[in-house]
Amino acid sequence: MTVTTAPHAFWLAGREATGEETFEVTSPWDGRSVGSASVPTEAQVEEAVAASVAVGPAFAASPAHVRAAALDLVSRRLQERAEEFARLICAENGKPVKWARGEVGRAVAVFRIAAEEARRFNGGEAQRLDTEPTGAGRLALTRRFPRGTVLGIAPFNFPLNLCAHKVAPALAAGVPIILKPAPATPLSALLLGELLAETDLPAGSWSVLPVPNDRMPALVQDERLPVISFTGSDRVGYAIRASVPHKRCTLELGGNGAAVVLADYAAEDRLDWAAGRIAVFSNYQGGQSCIGVQRVVADAAVYDRLVPKVVAAVEALATGDPADEATDVGPMISEDAAQRVESWVDEAVRAGAQVLTGGKREGTSYAPTVLADVPDDVTLAREEAFGPVLTVRRAADESAAFAAVNDSKYGLQAGVFTSDLQAAFRAHRALEVGGVIIGDVPTYRADQMPYGGVKRSGEGREGVRFAMEDYTYERVMVLTGLDL
């Protein structure tokens, strides 16, 4: 990845701008400079917010084909520049380049799906009211309208695709958006701005503002930004919710994803499949995925055969330089993050947990780790690890396994390895999560499906159409004097 010496401009109401200060973006892998970004001044942030409010009515009324064409263009241009984006994600985030390519591919799909949804969203729903005598000659027509400008706050772990999941649905619905990328990884979002600037979207309909986190509360509190879409920790998410209880908040927060392996999955090839998927998706971004596998709950009938397979598959993962095509597991986002994981593992070991593999840190990198016999009351068992650490436990039967999954303050997604259709439906009914993935890990996500959690994992749903619904509200019109 070529380092750009001039600071990256930000995007103010659809045009390039620079502020008075800059900050450096460094590689988590080796600490080298990846580039620098210009920081908007307070006056420039005010200009972006004011522009979004001013354009709101016209943008909401814009033809669907105009918005769809813009989103199609961004999707195509992302595909054309896919390798450039992947290398930038790899550099600023430390994500292995093969996973970075996958992220870009998903963002391509998000904008394409948003273009499709723009064409069919808000078609309106008619409802006869003459089912009651007082409604004779009346018809209700319901359509959706923007709540107002969205403040999109994105995390570092998917610096392109989770920005896409905020920007694309907003633009598809005719809703202005101000995007705040993560300070550790702003460059992918700023490069995305280049593609948005190639469209005919109106000035003010979008801005990308890399403001520091200490200035985020002022944006959150701004009454002109009635919708907040936040992805990040449950601590920050619920602090936002508490500070603006009158606003519409979509909160995509943490998880400690569980993979359940039931007794019917006992065939050797099935256990091999489960072990391989668990190993990869407990570690694939340095474990920094809210739906990564953190817990394995295996039926006692398969536990003793499954665990050695998981350990062997974890040990087979290649660690190292994320720019190397062979690397499976790169660094964590910072040394502080790696030290936190180290401290949690050390606490668990002192309390009696057994390290089956891994358990070592070197700088920002933490070795892929598997732990057994983890006590229920240690931090690692109760919180989101957000690192390359996996715990394994034995369950007496299906009911005990499902109870173990539910024994958590989080409820984002769960994976259940079973070939029993009835067990799948029982899991769907019993598990207190936003998504149940049958035959695979909890890490599976299709970008068009509803995505979100329960309990401390958040509220609201992403997935393009579902985010569009969160950004808008239903308004009914009653027509009177009709001959129905």
Secondary structure, DSSP 8 states (H G I E B T S, - for coil): ----SS-B-EEETTEEE--SEEEEEE-TTT--EEEEEEE--HHHHHHHHHHHHHHHHHHHTS-HHHHHHHHHHHHHHHHHTHHHHHHHHHHHH---HHHHHHHHHHHHHHHHHHHHHHHHTT--EEEE-TTSGGGTT-EEEEEEEE-S-EEEE--SSSTTHHHHHHHHHHHHTT--EEEE--TTS-HHHHHHHHHHTTS---TTSEEE----GGGHHHHHH-TT--EEEEES-HHHHHHHHHH-TTSEEEEE-----EEEE-GGG-SHHHHHHHHHHHHHHTTTTTT--TTS--EEEEEHHHHHHHHHHHHHHHHTS-BS-TTSTT-SB---S-HHHHHHHHHHHHHHHHTT-EEEE---EETTEE--EEEES--TTSHHHHS---SSEEEEEEESSHHHHHHHHHSSSEESEEEEE---HHHHHHHHHH--SSEEEETS-TT---TTS-B--EETTEES-BSHHHHHHHTEEEEEEEE-S---
